[in-house]
Amino acid sequence: AQSVTQPDIHITVSEGASLELRCNYSYGATPYLFWYVQSPGQGLQLLLKYFSGDTLVQGIKGFEAEFKRSQSSFNLRKPSVHWSDAAEYFCAVGVKLTGGGNKLTFGTGTQLKVEL
Amino acid sequence: DAGITQSPRHKVTETGTPVTLRCHQTENHRYMYWYRQDPGHGLRLIHYSYGVKDTDKGEVSDGYSVSRSKTEDFLLTLESATSSQTSVYFCAISEGGGTYEQYFGPGTRLTVT
């Protein structure tokens, strides 16, 4: 069965500093990988996704992620964090369901705090 | 933003009562999903639908049932609510599987007392 590990529960960075959020997955085949962001009291918003091709993918809000098959990782990065980036971030792996569609297996999330 | 609404947004109910949560979409997407979010667990799939009247179980389906009589509506029912079902429930939709992303609704916070 697939699984996702986000080893950092909380991360605090200063505004303007760079950010890297870690994600490791376990899945036997080529994974579909996603990063979502959740602001307090809100639903989840897709930041970016990877399914094949270029291993460095660009997303919204200046985020990017790099897929490394050898390390089973899909880390999220941003060169300069803004105060509005404070939120909870979820990594997910998607597996096709028998009826179609995807089952997303999520990590437990990383809470990002941004210090001004 | 994808046109997904959930109702109610907040509900408090007593143990043993039935509860129905509604998800409504205006995107005409084929696939709809119900997840629950609990601290330390991320989101977990309860049930999903791959078309009108076509549904299947996810990983945490015990105590829940679903129905989809129209493309735009996906209902989640707790037949007899228990305190362990206190959670935030999210509906999601997608056009397809594989590379297709899921779009999430705003969530319903359910408290079972």
Interface residues (C-beta under 8 A of the other chain):
Chain A: V4 Y32 F34 Y36 G41 Q42 G43 L44 Q45 L46 K49 F51 F90 A92 G94 K96 L97 T98 G99 G100 G101 N102 K103 L104 F106 G107 T108 G109
Chain B: I4 R30 Y31 Y33 Y35 G40 H41 G42 L43 R44 L45 Y48 Y50 G51 D54 D56 G58 E59 F90 A92 S94 G96 G97 G98 T99 Y100 E101 Q102 Y103 F104 G105 P106 G107
